[in-house]
């Protein structure tokens, strides 16, 4: 895979990506297979030149009332396998539990659709009983060997956040590969922004995302920070959780796969060593 090296190339790709993502964001969200296939054609060049060591594009953006992270990627699985693996709320519970901050998940029957109750701690080392809960309504829009579209929506979250939406879609890239779109979005209010600014000014001041916004004096890339960096990190963690779930067949293998994939990007995603992560997840399993 060809990787960009020069500062000029990075700026050109960044500007092109911004235009293409703006186009994608303006499309109707319930796109369907044809529209996602069209995006594959549109984004193919950028996927080929990805700096992520794999055909993947990541972008964070502002919405009318909050923030959104989008991941587009080509993976080594046919849509039939992905559709079979990820068409149920129970599967999504298990996939999302790979995220380091997600400590418990349960599926119940809702009035109109299954409900996924996800328990999330603010930092991985916090006790499970300190977690806040996100209640996602689960809706499989379509699940066929040629197209999978799933949406998870939660009305309320912590610190005034709300209207959470996790959207996932897959179409064939060829006979053995799929093109995926993973989207993570939520609304925020004044309280949310104040809390985020306080966090980013203290404990989160060294945290960065993936988008290169410049170059340091010593020649190293400078990455986006702030809330966009936070959304990029979280969108990537969730995407890698889904990817690990598809590719592995049991809980221990999935946890190892998720940890290995996140460690490909230590500047953004490293938190703890593998043994501590695996022990934490094993403990949660028996909580």
C-alpha positions in Angstrom: 0.0 0.0 0.0 1.3 3.4 -0.9 1.7 5.7 2.1 2.0 9.5 2.0 5.2 11.0 3.4 5.6 14.6 2.5 3.9 17.5 4.3 2.5 18.7 0.9 1.0 15.4 0.1 -0.6 15.2 3.5 -2.2 18.7 3.0 -3.5 17.8 -0.4 -5.0 14.5 0.9 -6.4 16.3 3.9 -8.1 19.0 1.8 -9.5 16.3 -0.6 -10.8 14.3 2.4 -12.5 17.3 3.8 -14.4 17.9 0.6 -15.4 14.3 0.2 -16.5 14.0 3.8 -18.6 17.1 3.5 -20.3 15.5 0.5 -20.8 12.2 2.4 -22.2 14.1 5.4 -24.7 15.9 3.2 -26.2 12.6 1.9 -29.3 11.1 3.4 -28.2 9.0 6.3 -30.5 6.0 5.5 -28.4 5.6 2.3 -29.0 2.0 1.3 -26.6 -0.3 -0.5 -26.4 1.7 -3.8 -25.4 4.9 -2.1 -22.7 3.2 0.0 -21.4 1.4 -3.1 -21.2 4.8 -4.7 -19.1 6.2 -1.8 -16.7 3.3 -2.3 -16.1 4.5 -5.9 -15.7 8.1 -4.6 -13.3 7.3 -1.8 -11.3 4.5 -3.4 -8.3 6.6 -4.1 -8.1 7.9 -0.5 -8.5 4.4 0.8 -5.6 3.2 -1.3 -3.4 6.1 0.0 -4.5 5.7 3.7 -1.9 6.4 6.4 -3.6 3.9 8.7 -1.6 0.9 7.4 -4.9 -0.4 6.1 -7.6 0.9 3.7 -9.3 3.2 6.2 -10.5 6.8 6.4 -11.5 8.5 9.7 -13.0 11.9 10.1 -14.7 13.9 13.0 -17.1 16.7 12.3 -19.5 19.1 13.9 -23.2 18.5 13.6 -26.1 20.9 14.2 -26.1 20.1 17.9 -23.1 18.0 18.6 -20.3 15.8 17.2 -19.9 12.9 14.8 -17.1 10.5 13.9 -17.1 8.5 10.6 -15.0 5.5 9.7 -14.9 4.1 6.1 -12.9 0.9 5.6 -12.4 -2.1 3.4 -12.1 -5.4 5.4 -11.1 -8.9 4.6 -14.6 -10.5 5.1 -17.5 -10.9 2.7 -20.7 -9.2 3.5 -22.4 -12.5 4.1 -20.1 -13.3 7.0 -20.5 -9.7 8.4 -24.3 -9.9 8.1 -24.4 -13.2 9.8 -22.2 -12.0 12.7 -23.7 -8.6 13.4 -27.4 -8.8 12.7 -28.5 -9.3 16.3 -28.5 -7.1 19.4 -26.7 -9.8 21.4 -23.8 -9.7 18.9 -23.6 -5.9 19.2 -23.5 -6.2 23.0 -20.5 -8.5 22.8 -18.7 -6.4 20.2 -19.1 -3.1 22.2 -17.9 -4.8 25.4 -14.4 -5.0 23.7 -14.2 -1.2 24.1 -12.0 -0.5 27.1 -14.5 1.8 28.9 -17.6 -0.5 28.4 -18.1 -2.8 31.4 -21.5 -4.4 31.1 -24.1 -5.0 28.5 -27.6 -6.6 28.5 -30.4 -7.0 25.9 -34.0 -6.7 26.9 -37.3 -6.5 25.0 -38.5 -2.9 24.3 -41.9 -1.6 23.3 -41.0 -1.4 19.6 -37.5 -3.0 19.3 -34.8 -4.7 21.4 -33.0 -2.5 23.9 -29.2 -2.7 24.4 -28.3 -1.4 27.9 -24.6 -0.5 27.8 -22.7 0.4 31.0 -19.8 2.9 30.4 -17.2 4.1 32.9 -15.4 7.5 32.4 -12.1 5.8 32.7 -11.2 2.1 32.5 -10.1 1.8 36.1 -13.3 3.1 37.6 -15.6 0.5 39.3 -18.5 -0.9 37.4 -21.0 0.5 39.8 -19.8 4.0 38.8 -20.9 3.5 35.2 -23.5 5.4 33.4 -26.0 3.5 31.2 -26.8 4.1 27.6 -30.1 2.4 26.5 -29.9 1.9 22.8 -32.9 0.9 20.7 -31.6 -1.7 18.2 -32.9 -1.7 14.6 -31.6 -4.0 11.9 -32.6 -2.0 8.8 -31.5 -4.8 6.4 -29.4 -8.0 6.9 -28.8 -9.9 3.7 -25.7 -11.5 2.1 -25.3 -8.3 0.0 -26.1 -5.5 2.5 -26.1 -5.1 6.3 -27.4 -1.9 7.9 -27.8 -1.6 11.6 -28.7 1.4 13.8 -28.5 1.9 17.6 -30.1 5.0 19.0 -30.1 6.2 22.6 -32.1 9.3 23.7 -30.1 10.3 26.8 -26.5 10.1 28.1 -24.4 11.6 30.8 -23.7 15.4 31.4 -26.5 16.5 29.1 -25.5 14.5 26.1 -28.3 12.8 24.0 -29.5 11.6 20.7 -26.7 9.0 20.5 -26.5 7.2 17.1 -24.3 4.3 16.2 -24.8 3.4 12.5 -23.1 0.6 10.7 -23.4 -0.5 7.1 -21.6 -3.0 4.8 -21.7 -3.7 1.1 -19.4 -5.9 -1.1 -16.1 -4.4 -2.2 -15.5 -7.6 -4.2 -16.2 -11.3 -3.7 -14.1 -11.6 -0.5 -13.9 -8.0 0.8 -16.5 -5.6 2.2 -16.7 -1.8 2.4 -17.9 -0.6 5.8 -19.2 2.6 7.1 -19.2 3.1 10.9 -20.7 6.3 12.4 -20.8 7.5 16.0 -22.6 10.7 16.9 -24.2 12.5 19.8 -25.7 15.8 20.7 -24.3 18.0 23.5 -25.3 21.1 25.5 -23.6 23.9 27.4 -22.9 21.6 30.4 -21.4 18.9 28.2 -19.1 21.4 26.5 -18.0 22.9 29.8 -17.2 19.4 31.2 -15.3 18.5 28.0 -13.3 21.7 28.1 -12.3 21.0 31.7 -11.3 17.5 30.9 -9.3 18.5 27.8 -7.5 21.2 29.7 -6.4 18.8 32.5 -6.4 15.0 32.3 -7.0 15.0 28.5 -4.6 17.7 27.5 -2.1 15.2 26.0 -4.8 13.2 24.2 -4.9 13.5 20.4 -6.8 12.2 17.5 -5.7 10.9 14.1 -6.1 13.8 11.7 -2.8 15.5 10.9 -3.2 19.3 11.3 0.4 20.3 10.9 4.0 19.5 11.6 6.1 20.0 14.7 9.5 21.8 14.6 11.3 18.4 14.8 9.4 17.1 11.8 6.9 14.9 13.6 3.2 15.2 12.7 0.9 17.3 14.8 -2.5 15.7 15.4 -5.9 17.2 16.1 -6.8 17.6 19.7 -9.9 18.9 21.5 -13.3 17.4 21.1 -12.7 16.3 17.5 -9.7 14.3 18.7 -11.8 12.7 21.4 -14.5 11.7 18.9 -11.9 10.3 16.5 -10.5 8.1 19.2 -13.8 6.8 20.3 -15.1 6.2 16.8 -11.9 4.2 16.1 -12.1 2.2 19.2 -15.7 1.2 18.4 -14.9 0.4 14.8 -12.0 -1.8 15.8 -14.3 -3.5 18.3 -16.7 -4.4 15.4 -13.7 -5.5 13.3 -12.3 -7.7 16.0 -15.7 -9.3 16.7 -16.2 -10.2 13.0 -12.7 -11.7 12.7 -12.5 -13.8 15.8 -14.7 -16.7 17.0 -14.6 -16.5 20.8 -14.4 -13.9 23.6 -10.7 -14.3 24.4 -9.6 -14.2 20.8 -11.8 -11.1 20.2 -10.2 -9.3 23.2 -6.7 -10.1 22.0 -7.6 -9.0 18.5 -9.1 -5.7 19.7 -6.0 -5.0 21.9 -3.6 -5.8 19.0 -5.5 -3.6 16.6 -5.6 -0.6 19.0 -1.9 -1.0 19.7 -1.3 -0.2 16.0 -2.0 3.4 17.0 -0.3 3.8 20.4 -0.1 7.6 20.3 -3.9 7.8 20.2 -5.2 4.6 21.8 -2.8 3.1 24.2 -4.1 3.0 27.8 -2.9 -0.2 29.6 -0.9 -3.3 28.9 -2.5 -6.4 27.4 -2.5 -8.4 30.6 -4.3 -5.7 32.5 -6.9 -5.3 29.7 -7.6 -9.0 29.5 -7.9 -9.4 33.3 -10.3 -6.5 33.4 -12.5 -8.0 30.8 -12.4 -11.4 32.4 -13.4 -9.9 35.7 -16.3 -8.0 34.1 -17.5 -11.3 32.5 -18.1 -12.7 36.0 -19.3 -9.5 37.6 
